[in-house]
Amino acid sequence: MQYNDSETKELVNILTSYGNKWALAAAISAFVPGGQEVAIAAAIMSYGNYELAREIGYQNKGRGVNIDIAWVGTISIYGR
């Protein structure tokens, strides 16, 4: 997938927002009886969104990024 600079910045903002929402879900579900498993899953999702947003933002040099998702589950992110 190819993203130009403005699309890349929008994607970073969306991923950061999702990461914040997952972190909130993790915090709330940690206090619900029996919600510890959900809290762990939400914390993992939050961390994944944050790391993906960070890597995409780092690779964007003002021209956008390319994101390659392989069939084996690996993701390569590099600047255009």
C-alpha positions as CSV (number, residue, x, y, z in Angstrom):
1,M,0.0,0.0,0.0
2,Q,1.3,3.5,-0.8
3,Y,0.4,6.5,1.2
4,N,1.3,10.1,0.4
5,D,2.4,12.5,3.1
6,S,-1.0,13.7,4.1
7,E,-2.4,10.2,4.1
8,T,0.5,9.0,6.2
9,K,0.0,11.7,8.8
10,E,-3.8,10.9,8.9
11,L,-3.0,7.2,9.4
12,V,-0.6,8.0,12.2
13,N,-3.3,10.1,13.9
14,I,-5.9,7.4,13.5
15,L,-3.6,4.7,14.9
16,T,-2.7,6.9,17.8
17,S,-6.4,7.5,18.5
18,Y,-7.1,3.8,18.4
19,G,-4.2,3.1,20.7
20,N,-5.6,5.6,23.2
21,K,-9.0,4.0,23.0
22,W,-7.6,0.5,23.6
23,A,-5.6,1.8,26.5
24,L,-8.8,3.2,28.0
25,A,-10.6,-0.1,27.5
26,A,-7.7,-1.9,29.2
27,A,-7.8,0.4,32.2
28,I,-11.5,0.2,32.6
29,S,-11.7,-3.6,32.1
30,A,-8.9,-4.2,34.6
31,F,-11.3,-3.0,37.4
32,V,-14.2,-5.1,36.2
33,P,-14.4,-8.5,38.0
34,G,-13.3,-11.2,35.5
35,G,-12.1,-8.6,33.0
36,Q,-8.4,-9.2,33.4
37,E,-8.2,-11.2,30.2
38,V,-9.9,-8.4,28.3
39,A,-7.5,-5.9,29.9
40,I,-4.5,-7.8,28.7
41,A,-5.8,-8.2,25.2
42,A,-6.7,-4.4,25.0
43,A,-3.2,-3.5,26.4
44,I,-1.6,-5.6,23.6
45,M,-3.8,-3.9,21.0
46,S,-2.9,-0.5,22.4
47,Y,0.8,-1.2,22.3
48,G,0.5,-2.6,18.7
49,N,-1.3,0.5,17.5
50,Y,1.2,2.8,19.2
51,E,4.2,0.9,17.7
52,L,2.7,0.9,14.2
53,A,2.0,4.6,14.4
54,R,5.5,5.3,15.7
55,E,7.2,3.3,12.9
56,I,5.0,4.8,10.2
57,G,5.7,8.3,11.5
58,Y,9.4,7.6,11.7
59,Q,9.6,6.3,8.1
60,N,7.7,9.2,6.7
61,K,10.3,11.6,5.3
62,G,7.8,14.0,3.8
63,R,6.9,11.9,0.8
64,G,4.8,9.3,2.4
65,V,5.4,5.6,3.1
66,N,5.0,2.2,1.5
67,I,3.6,-0.6,3.7
68,D,4.0,-4.2,2.5
69,I,2.1,-6.9,4.3
70,A,3.3,-10.4,3.4
71,W,1.3,-13.5,3.4
72,V,3.3,-14.9,6.3
73,G,2.3,-12.0,8.6
74,T,5.3,-9.8,8.3
75,I,4.9,-6.0,7.8
76,S,7.6,-3.9,6.1
77,I,7.3,-0.1,6.3
78,Y,9.7,2.1,4.4
79,G,9.7,5.7,3.1
80,R,8.9,6.6,-0.5
